């Protein structure tokens, strides 16, 4: 039997580099994220977050951005070994 496990995580976005512009990630209700004025460091940070969670078997379901914090809702398929 298969079911889904869910996890909600909060991630503080890295501070902007001195003299650099504020970097913003915005996500819509469908979970699509848009990065504005992104630095290479910010893109690497986001890619590493997604890569690490993906390697643990988590799939991003939805995300939201507020006040330099990214909320992520993840799901992971879990097989119990029982038949339906």
HELIX and SHEET records of a PDB file:
HELIX    1   1 UNK A   40  UNK A   55  1                                  16    
SHEET    1   A 3 UNK A   2  UNK A  12  0                                        
SHEET    2   A 3 UNK A  69  UNK A  79 -1                                        
SHEET    3   A 3 UNK A  59  UNK A  66 -1                                        
SHEET    1   B 2 UNK A  24  UNK A  27  0                                        
SHEET    2   B 2 UNK A  33  UNK A  36 -1                                        
END                                                                             
